[in-house]
């Protein structure tokens, strides 16, 4: 059986002397492993399409659940991301997170578009890395059915628009200051951060990071998004630790 797909290489590993095993996030197929024969040769016509972050039209041959690359036409390679270790580490983390939330064999179009938009934002420096990271984490959860509820208090039901909120990152709900308890471990977020969360999760996918907030709010947003995403994933990510290490570099 042959499959014509659009896919992005989220991971690559060598196989033998000249081949690779590619982890590909693909339209219609979710996350799959693809055997790319001979792509480590300089003469290979599919050399660029078999690199990490490469987005291509691909023709795959499937037999007994195993995929082999037979043709590829590069659409974008995001190669300049590799030239900055902080950008590279963030891109690796986004790829691993996208893989974690994608169900094999199911349509992954929205997650693929989210990842592509985020890599483009990293490459072009459209927003600070902290905003891209937080935006990706929150929108990824929302696309997979984990929508944070920050528009009204989970306890009393009062609307929270324009007010500071207490965000429960474990459950993705918010409460007002009046409902705060002595043993509360919720995060206090400013009104602008609450507004940013709503924009990230509800706007058009092409505009999910089209907003501006100050550095202090970026820190609040980043902590809230990361804790919520990790709670939804129910696991950690080695690439997240790698990214945090790289961000500490001068």
C-alpha positions in Angstrom: 0.0 0.0 0.0 1.2 3.5 -0.8 0.5 6.7 1.1 1.0 10.2 -0.1 1.4 12.5 2.9 2.7 15.7 4.1 5.0 15.2 7.1 7.6 16.7 9.3 10.6 14.8 10.7 10.5 15.2 14.4 13.4 12.8 15.1 16.1 11.0 13.1 18.6 8.3 13.9 21.2 6.5 11.8 20.5 3.0 10.5 23.4 1.1 9.0 26.0 3.0 7.1 23.8 5.1 4.7 20.2 5.0 6.0 18.1 6.6 8.7 15.0 5.8 10.8 12.8 8.8 10.8 10.0 9.7 13.2 7.5 11.6 11.2 4.4 13.5 12.2 2.2 12.9 9.2 -1.2 14.0 8.0 -3.7 11.1 8.3 -1.2 8.8 9.9 -0.2 10.5 13.1 3.3 9.6 14.3 5.0 6.9 12.3 8.5 5.5 11.9 9.8 5.6 8.4 12.8 3.7 7.0 14.7 6.1 4.7 17.2 4.0 2.7 20.4 5.6 1.5 19.5 9.2 2.6 22.9 9.7 4.4 24.7 9.6 1.0 25.6 13.1 -0.4 24.1 12.0 -3.7 20.7 11.1 -2.2 17.9 13.1 -3.8 16.0 13.0 -0.5 19.0 14.1 1.7 17.3 17.4 2.9 13.9 15.8 3.4 15.4 13.3 5.9 16.8 15.9 8.3 15.2 16.8 11.6 12.5 19.6 11.2 12.2 19.0 7.5 8.7 19.3 6.2 8.0 17.5 2.9 5.6 15.9 0.6 6.3 12.2 1.0 5.4 9.0 -0.8 5.6 6.0 1.5 5.3 2.3 0.9 3.6 0.4 3.7 3.9 -3.3 4.2 2.9 -5.1 7.4 2.7 -1.8 9.3 6.2 -0.8 8.3 6.8 2.4 6.2 9.6 3.0 3.7 10.3 6.3 2.0 10.1 6.1 -1.8 9.9 9.8 -2.8 10.1 13.2 -1.1 9.8 16.8 -2.1 11.0 19.3 0.4 8.6 22.2 1.4 10.6 23.8 4.2 13.7 22.7 6.2 13.8 25.2 9.0 17.6 24.7 8.8 18.5 28.0 10.4 17.0 26.9 13.7 20.0 24.7 14.1 22.4 27.7 14.0 21.2 28.8 17.5 21.4 26.3 20.4 18.5 28.0 22.3 16.3 28.0 19.2 17.3 24.4 18.5 16.7 23.1 22.0 13.2 24.7 22.0 12.4 23.2 18.6 13.4 19.8 19.8 11.2 20.1 22.9 8.2 21.2 20.8 8.7 18.2 18.5 8.8 15.7 21.4 5.7 17.3 23.0 3.8 17.1 19.7 4.8 13.4 19.4 3.6 12.7 22.9 0.1 14.1 22.2 -0.4 12.5 18.8 -2.2 9.2 18.6 -0.7 6.8 16.0 -3.1 6.2 13.1 -5.3 9.2 13.7 -5.5 12.5 11.9 -2.9 14.9 13.2 -3.5 17.9 11.0 -4.1 20.5 13.7 -1.0 19.4 15.7 1.1 19.4 12.5 0.0 23.0 11.7 0.6 24.1 15.2 4.1 22.7 15.1 4.9 24.2 11.7 3.6 27.7 12.9 5.7 27.4 16.0 8.9 26.4 14.1 8.3 29.3 11.7 7.9 31.7 14.7 11.2 30.4 16.2 13.1 30.7 12.9 11.9 34.2 12.1 12.0 35.5 15.7 8.3 36.5 15.5 7.8 36.3 19.3 10.1 35.7 22.3 11.0 32.0 22.8 9.1 32.1 26.2 5.9 33.2 24.4 6.3 30.6 21.6 6.9 27.8 24.2 3.9 28.8 26.4 1.7 29.3 23.4 2.5 26.0 22.0 2.0 24.1 25.3 -1.4 25.6 25.9 -2.6 25.3 22.3 -1.4 21.8 22.1 -3.4 20.8 25.1 -6.5 22.7 23.8 -6.2 20.9 20.4 -6.2 17.6 22.2 -9.3 18.3 24.3 -7.6 19.7 27.4 -9.0 23.3 27.4 -8.1 25.4 30.4 -11.1 27.2 31.8 -10.1 30.7 32.9 -13.2 32.8 32.0 -15.1 32.2 35.3 -14.5 31.1 38.8 -14.8 27.4 39.2 -16.2 27.9 42.7 -18.6 30.8 42.6 -19.1 31.2 38.9 -18.2 34.9 38.8 -16.7 36.1 35.5 -12.9 36.6 35.7 -12.3 38.8 32.7 -10.1 41.8 33.6 -9.4 40.4 37.1 -6.4 38.6 38.7 -7.0 34.9 38.7 -5.9 31.9 40.8 -4.9 29.2 38.3 -5.0 25.5 39.2 -2.5 24.1 36.7 -3.2 20.5 37.7 -6.9 20.7 36.6 -6.8 23.7 34.3 -9.4 25.7 36.1 -9.3 29.2 37.7 -10.9 30.8 40.8 -11.3 34.4 42.0 -9.4 36.0 44.9 -12.5 35.8 47.0 -12.5 32.0 46.9 -8.9 31.7 47.9 -8.3 29.3 50.8 -5.5 29.3 53.3 -4.0 26.0 51.8 -4.4 27.1 48.2 -1.4 26.2 45.9 -2.9 27.9 42.9 -0.8 30.3 40.8 -1.8 34.0 40.9 -2.0 35.3 37.4 -2.5 38.9 36.3 -5.5 39.9 34.1 -3.2 40.2 31.1 -2.0 36.7 31.5 -5.5 35.4 31.8 -6.4 37.3 28.6 -3.3 35.8 26.9 -4.4 32.2 27.8 -7.8 32.8 26.3 -6.3 34.2 23.1 -3.8 31.3 22.8 -6.5 28.6 23.2 -9.4 30.3 21.3 -7.9 32.3 18.4 -7.3 31.2 14.9 -4.3 28.8 14.8 -2.4 31.2 12.6 -2.7 34.0 15.3 -2.3 32.0 18.5 0.8 34.0 19.6 -0.2 37.3 18.1 -0.2 39.3 21.4 2.3 41.2 23.5 2.9 41.0 27.2 5.7 42.2 29.5 8.6 40.1 30.8 7.0 39.6 34.2 3.8 38.4 32.6 5.8 36.1 30.2 7.2 34.4 33.3 3.8 33.9 34.8 2.4 32.6 31.5 5.4 30.3 31.0 5.1 28.7 34.5 1.3 28.2 34.1 1.5 26.7 30.6 4.3 24.3 31.4 2.7 23.0 34.6 -0.6 22.5 32.9 0.9 20.8 29.9 3.0 18.4 32.1 -0.1 17.6 34.1 -2.0 16.7 30.9 0.9 14.7 29.5 1.4 12.9 32.8 5.2 12.6 32.1 8.3 14.7 31.8 10.5 15.5 28.8 14.2 15.2 28.5 14.2 17.9 25.8 12.5 20.3 28.2 15.5 19.9 30.6 17.8 20.4 27.6 16.0 23.6 26.7 16.1 25.0 30.2 19.8 24.3 30.4 20.4 26.1 27.1 18.4 29.1 28.2 20.8 29.5 31.1 23.8 29.8 28.8 25.2 33.3 28.2 
